[in-house]
């Protein structure tokens, strides 16, 4: 994963206490729905490369808190769905297609979304 950390002069501890960290993979969407999703005061860029199913609702909510989201996808349908959801808070500023599997119909797509 890629994490964009601010310049040294701005760095402060990102998380004050260990109990604020939650592993969202250990909980169902129903358990997380009413919980406050972690907030990141110092992290600015999120890199995601989800499975073909795309980002779930919890991950999209988390992604919407970042200034920049770099999203790589192997499924244009779920990429479109997730970009549409993130378009409430972000603008799509860059797009690139990668033919990593020549002679097949598969295509990787990367986008950069920037907070408005």
Secondary structure, DSSP 4 states (H G I P E B T S, - for coil): --EEEPPGGG---S-SSGGG---GGGS-HHHHHTSPPP--SSEEEEEE---TT---HHHHHHHTTSSEEEEEES-HHHHHHHHHHHTTTEEEEEEEEE--STTSS--EEEEEEEE-
